[in-house]
Amino acid sequence: MVGPKLQDDLFDHLLRFRCYPIGITGDIAKMYGQVAFNKEDKDFRRIFWRDVPDQPTDTYKMTRVTYGVASSCYHSVRSLIEAGKHSCVEETFSRDFYVDDCLTGADDIPSAKKLINDVRCQLATKQFPQRKFVSSSAEVMESLPSELRQNEHEFSAKDYSVKALGIKWIPTNDVFVFKVAHDLKENMTKRSLLSDISKIFCSSGLTPMTLPLKLIMQSSWSRGINWDDKIPGDMMETFLRWRTKVHNVENFDIPRHVVEDSFELHLFCDASETAYASCIYVRNTKTKSTNLFVAKSRVAPLKPLTIPKLELCAAVLGCKLLDHTRKALQKIGLNPKEVFG
């Protein structure tokens, strides 16, 4: 059994990461291997081994959590949360870690330095060494020993980027960027089409670039095309049009920090015959700045629906998106005003 879910979704972590003036990421070194089993539990982790077939079989017992076992993630995460209990950073342990990756932040430089030190020291007391720190503040990075930084020699480079739970983040400019690597194959199949969809990842929907591919994929299902069948000419033509434009996504940056002290969430929903979507914008009431915060899109069902019904589908999607967003922000003490568009 995999065990119960103990941490928030990627969606929640990325939302909250965009609320901190100073962003901070870090990683726990070899997290699974730091968690030991109780003596009585080691009997359930046995390995039978022999170097050659005619030798007797030796029996070994795994003493620590290992990859490939269904419950390993649960054991490691549970141990991590327990490691933070009754400490000044208990909320950070339970809220800002996604397995071994930490996405958190602070309001100012002194708070950021203190947070890093408190989290690292608390983890060290439980034999969880933390490393690969990255921050949007150069001063915070300079305050860290070189062995705790991630690629310290490249940090000052203009295009230096790291992965923040699957999204490319340039900490020096404090922006998210998207890079695409779609190789045009001579014989495109439904399988390679699905591969192209997964190459652009963003759980918070900051780029809608995959929606045309999802529509092609839906059409392939309705036509009964198998996984390794060649895509028909009309679908291939649509794909090639998308392929020539996809690199445009690399031409714009998405600011990470978009939430200030006083802000509103503006929800918009819309639908067409082929798809429907909802998005939420953040409007900061003091500076009047506006930024896309999250978005979700869905292809329309194969069974034809009227535009009013599809618009209701978009409204339901939007209400769920807004409710999820509000609950994610409440965990860091934010209660925005909500406006429906």
C-alpha positions as CSV (number, residue, x, y, z in Angstrom):
1,M,0.0,0.0,0.0
2,V,1.2,3.5,-0.8
3,G,-0.1,5.1,2.4
4,P,-2.2,8.2,2.8
5,K,-1.4,11.5,1.2
6,L,0.5,13.8,3.5
7,Q,1.5,16.8,1.4
8,D,-0.3,19.3,-0.8
9,D,-0.4,19.1,-4.6
10,L,2.2,20.6,-6.9
11,F,-0.5,23.2,-7.8
12,D,-0.7,24.5,-4.2
13,H,3.1,24.7,-3.8
14,L,3.5,26.7,-7.0
15,L,0.7,29.1,-6.1
16,R,2.2,29.9,-2.7
17,F,5.7,30.2,-4.1
18,R,4.4,33.2,-6.2
19,C,3.3,35.0,-3.0
20,Y,6.7,35.5,-1.3
21,P,8.8,38.6,-2.1
22,I,12.0,36.5,-1.7
23,G,11.8,33.0,-3.2
24,I,13.8,30.1,-1.7
25,T,14.3,26.5,-2.9
26,G,16.3,23.7,-1.4
27,D,16.7,19.9,-1.5
28,I,17.3,17.2,1.0
29,A,20.3,15.0,0.1
30,K,19.4,11.3,-0.4
31,M,16.2,11.6,1.5
32,Y,15.0,8.0,1.3
33,G,18.4,6.7,2.5
34,Q,18.2,8.8,5.6
35,V,15.1,7.0,7.0
36,A,15.8,3.8,8.9
37,F,13.4,1.0,9.6
38,N,12.6,-0.3,13.1
39,K,14.2,-3.6,13.9
40,E,10.9,-5.6,13.7
41,D,10.1,-4.1,10.3
42,K,13.4,-5.1,8.6
43,D,12.0,-8.7,8.1
44,F,9.7,-7.3,5.4
45,R,12.6,-5.9,3.3
46,R,14.6,-9.0,2.4
47,I,16.8,-9.6,-0.6
48,F,17.9,-13.1,-1.7
49,W,21.3,-13.0,-3.5
50,R,23.9,-15.3,-5.0
51,D,26.8,-14.4,-7.3
52,V,26.5,-17.6,-9.4
53,P,23.5,-20.1,-9.8
54,D,25.2,-23.1,-8.1
55,Q,26.0,-21.2,-4.9
56,P,23.8,-21.1,-1.8
57,T,21.4,-18.1,-1.5
58,D,22.3,-15.4,1.0
59,T,19.6,-13.4,2.7
60,Y,20.0,-9.7,3.3
61,K,17.7,-7.3,5.1
62,M,17.3,-3.7,3.9
63,T,17.8,-1.4,6.9
64,R,16.6,1.8,5.2
65,V,13.9,3.1,2.9
66,T,14.6,2.2,-0.7
67,Y,13.3,3.2,-4.1
68,G,10.9,0.9,-5.9
69,V,8.7,0.1,-2.9
70,A,5.2,1.5,-3.0
71,S,5.3,2.8,0.6
72,S,8.7,4.4,0.5
73,C,7.5,7.9,-0.3
74,Y,5.0,7.8,2.6
75,H,7.6,6.6,5.1
76,S,10.0,9.3,4.1
77,V,7.5,12.1,4.0
78,R,6.0,11.0,7.4
79,S,9.5,11.0,8.9
80,L,10.2,14.5,7.5
81,I,7.0,16.0,8.9
82,E,7.7,14.4,12.3
83,A,11.2,15.9,12.2
84,G,9.7,19.4,12.1
85,K,7.2,18.9,15.0
86,H,7.5,21.2,18.1
87,S,10.0,23.5,16.3
88,C,9.8,27.1,15.2
89,V,9.6,25.9,11.5
90,E,6.9,23.2,12.0
91,E,4.6,24.9,9.4
92,T,7.4,25.0,6.8
93,F,7.9,21.2,7.2
94,S,4.3,20.4,6.9
95,R,3.4,23.0,4.2
96,D,6.4,23.9,2.0
97,F,8.0,20.5,1.2
98,Y,7.0,18.4,-1.7
99,V,8.8,15.1,-1.0
100,D,12.4,16.2,-0.7
101,D,12.0,19.6,-2.5
102,C,11.4,22.8,-0.5
103,L,9.6,25.8,-2.1
104,T,9.2,28.6,0.4
105,G,10.1,32.2,0.9
106,A,10.2,35.3,3.1
107,D,9.2,38.9,3.2
108,D,12.7,40.4,3.6
109,I,16.4,39.4,3.6
110,P,16.8,38.9,7.4
111,S,13.8,36.7,7.5
112,A,15.0,34.7,4.6
113,K,18.4,34.1,6.1
114,K,16.8,33.1,9.5
115,L,14.3,30.7,7.7
116,I,17.1,28.9,5.8
117,N,19.2,28.6,9.0
118,D,16.3,27.4,11.1
119,V,15.1,24.8,8.6
120,R,18.6,23.5,7.9
121,C,19.5,23.2,11.6
122,Q,16.2,21.4,12.4
123,L,16.8,19.0,9.5
124,A,20.4,18.4,10.6
125,T,19.2,17.3,14.1
126,K,17.2,14.5,12.4
127,Q,20.0,13.5,10.0
128,F,18.3,15.1,7.0
129,P,21.1,17.2,5.3
130,Q,19.7,20.0,3.2
131,R,21.6,21.4,0.2
132,K,21.2,23.0,-3.3
133,F,19.8,26.3,-2.0
134,V,18.7,28.8,-4.5
135,S,17.2,32.2,-3.7
136,S,15.9,35.2,-5.8
137,S,18.1,37.4,-3.5
138,A,21.8,37.6,-4.4
139,E,22.5,38.7,-0.8
140,V,20.8,35.6,0.7
141,M,22.9,33.4,-1.7
142,E,26.1,35.2,-0.8
143,S,25.4,34.5,2.9
144,L,25.4,30.7,2.4
145,P,28.5,28.5,2.4
146,S,29.5,27.4,-1.1
147,E,28.7,23.7,-0.4
148,L,25.1,24.6,0.3
149,R,24.5,26.5,-2.9
150,Q,23.4,24.9,-6.2
151,N,25.8,25.6,-9.0
152,E,27.3,28.6,-7.2
153,H,29.6,29.5,-10.1
154,E,26.7,29.8,-12.5
155,F,24.3,31.8,-10.3
156,S,25.4,35.2,-11.6
157,A,25.0,34.1,-15.3
158,K,22.1,35.9,-17.0
159,D,20.4,32.8,-18.2
160,Y,21.1,30.6,-15.1
161,S,18.0,28.6,-14.3
162,V,16.8,25.9,-12.0
163,K,13.8,23.6,-11.9
164,A,11.2,24.6,-9.3
165,L,8.9,21.5,-9.2
166,G,9.1,21.1,-12.9
167,I,9.0,24.7,-14.0
168,K,12.1,26.6,-15.1
169,W,12.9,29.5,-12.8
170,I,15.6,32.1,-13.4
171,P,16.3,33.3,-9.9
172,T,18.4,36.3,-10.9
173,N,15.5,37.8,-12.8
174,D,12.9,36.1,-10.6
175,V,10.8,34.9,-13.6
176,F,9.5,31.6,-14.9
177,V,10.3,30.6,-18.5
178,F,9.4,27.8,-20.8
179,K,11.7,25.9,-23.1
180,V,10.4,23.6,-25.8
181,A,12.2,20.7,-27.4
182,H,9.8,19.2,-29.9
183,D,11.6,17.2,-32.6
184,L,9.6,16.9,-35.8
185,K,9.4,13.2,-36.6
186,E,8.8,11.9,-40.1
187,N,6.0,9.5,-39.0
188,M,4.0,11.2,-36.2
189,T,1.9,8.7,-34.3
190,K,-0.6,9.1,-31.4
191,R,2.1,7.9,-29.0
192,S,4.6,10.6,-30.2
193,L,1.8,13.2,-30.0
194,L,1.2,12.4,-26.3
195,S,4.9,12.7,-25.8
196,D,4.8,16.2,-27.2
197,I,2.0,17.2,-24.9
198,S,3.9,16.1,-21.9
199,K,7.0,18.1,-22.9
200,I,5.4,21.4,-21.8
201,F,4.6,21.1,-18.1
202,C,2.9,23.6,-15.9
203,S,0.5,22.4,-13.2
204,S,-0.9,25.9,-12.7
205,G,-1.8,26.4,-16.4
206,L,0.4,29.4,-17.1
207,T,0.7,28.4,-20.8
208,P,-2.2,27.1,-22.9
209,M,0.1,25.8,-25.6
210,T,-0.9,22.2,-25.3
211,L,-4.7,22.7,-25.9
212,P,-4.4,22.3,-29.7
213,L,-2.6,19.0,-29.2
214,K,-5.2,17.8,-26.8
215,L,-7.9,18.5,-29.4
216,I,-5.9,16.5,-31.9
217,M,-5.6,13.7,-29.4
218,Q,-9.3,13.8,-28.7
219,S,-9.9,13.5,-32.5
220,S,-7.6,10.5,-32.7
221,W,-9.7,8.7,-30.1
222,S,-13.0,9.5,-31.8
223,R,-11.5,8.1,-35.1
224,G,-10.3,4.9,-33.5
225,I,-6.6,5.6,-34.3
226,N,-4.2,3.2,-32.5
227,W,-1.2,4.3,-30.5
228,D,1.4,3.4,-33.2
229,D,-0.8,4.4,-36.3
230,K,0.4,7.3,-38.4
231,I,-1.6,10.5,-37.9
232,P,-3.9,11.3,-40.9
233,G,-3.0,14.2,-43.2
234,D,-5.6,16.8,-41.8
235,M,-4.5,16.2,-38.2
236,M,-0.8,16.3,-39.3
237,E,-1.5,19.7,-41.0
238,T,-3.0,21.1,-37.7
239,F,0.0,19.7,-35.8
240,L,2.5,21.3,-38.2
241,R,0.8,24.7,-37.8
242,W,1.1,24.3,-34.0
243,R,4.7,23.2,-34.3
244,T,5.8,26.3,-36.2
245,K,4.4,28.6,-33.5
246,V,5.3,26.7,-30.3
247,H,8.7,28.3,-29.9
248,N,6.9,31.7,-29.3
249,V,6.3,30.5,-25.7
250,E,10.1,31.1,-25.2
251,N,9.8,34.8,-26.0
252,F,8.0,35.9,-22.8
253,D,8.8,35.6,-19.1
254,I,6.3,35.1,-16.3
255,P,7.1,37.0,-13.0
256,R,7.3,34.7,-10.0
257,H,6.3,37.2,-7.3
258,V,2.9,38.7,-8.2
259,V,1.1,39.0,-4.8
260,E,1.4,42.0,-2.6
261,D,-0.1,42.9,0.8
262,S,-3.5,43.8,-0.5
263,F,-4.9,42.0,-3.6
264,E,-7.9,40.7,-5.3
265,L,-8.5,37.5,-7.3
266,H,-10.5,38.0,-10.5
267,L,-12.0,34.9,-12.1
268,F,-12.9,34.6,-15.8
269,C,-14.6,31.7,-17.6
270,D,-15.4,31.1,-21.2
271,A,-16.3,28.3,-23.6
272,S,-16.4,27.5,-27.3
273,E,-17.6,24.5,-29.3
274,T,-14.2,22.7,-28.9
275,A,-13.0,23.7,-25.4
276,Y,-13.7,25.6,-22.3
277,A,-11.4,27.3,-19.7
278,S,-11.2,29.4,-16.6
279,C,-8.4,31.7,-15.3
280,I,-7.7,33.7,-12.3
281,Y,-5.8,37.1,-12.3
282,V,-4.2,38.7,-9.3
283,R,-4.9,42.5,-9.0
284,N,-2.8,44.3,-6.4
285,T,-5.0,47.1,-5.1
286,K,-2.1,49.5,-4.2
287,T,0.0,49.3,-7.3
288,K,-2.9,48.4,-9.6
289,S,-0.7,45.7,-11.3
290,T,-2.4,42.7,-12.8
291,N,-0.9,39.2,-13.5
292,L,-2.2,35.8,-14.6
293,F,-2.1,33.6,-11.5
294,V,-3.6,30.2,-12.5
295,A,-5.6,28.7,-15.4
296,K,-7.2,25.5,-16.4
297,S,-8.6,24.4,-19.7
298,R,-10.5,21.3,-20.9
299,V,-11.5,20.0,-24.3
300,A,-15.3,19.8,-24.9
301,P,-16.9,16.4,-24.5
302,L,-17.3,14.3,-27.7
303,K,-21.0,14.3,-27.1
304,P,-22.1,17.7,-28.6
305,L,-23.3,20.3,-26.0
306,T,-24.8,23.7,-26.5
307,I,-22.7,26.8,-25.9
308,P,-24.7,27.7,-22.7
309,K,-24.0,24.2,-21.3
310,L,-20.3,24.5,-22.1
311,E,-20.2,27.9,-20.5
312,L,-21.8,26.3,-17.4
313,C,-19.0,23.7,-17.5
314,A,-16.5,26.5,-17.6
315,A,-18.2,28.2,-14.6
316,V,-18.0,25.0,-12.6
317,L,-14.4,24.6,-13.5
318,G,-13.8,28.2,-12.4
319,C,-15.5,27.8,-9.1
320,K,-13.5,24.7,-8.3
321,L,-10.3,26.5,-9.3
322,L,-11.1,29.6,-7.2
323,D,-12.0,27.4,-4.2
324,H,-8.8,25.4,-4.5
325,T,-6.7,28.6,-4.9
326,R,-8.3,30.3,-1.9
327,K,-7.7,27.3,0.4
328,A,-4.0,27.1,-0.8
329,L,-3.5,30.8,0.0
330,Q,-5.2,30.6,3.4
331,K,-2.4,28.2,4.6
332,I,0.0,31.2,4.5
333,G,-2.5,33.6,6.0
334,L,-3.8,35.2,2.8
335,N,-7.5,36.0,2.4
336,P,-8.0,37.9,-0.9
337,K,-11.2,39.6,-2.1
338,E,-12.8,37.6,-4.9
339,V,-14.3,39.1,-8.1
340,F,-16.2,37.1,-10.7
341,G,-15.8,38.2,-14.3
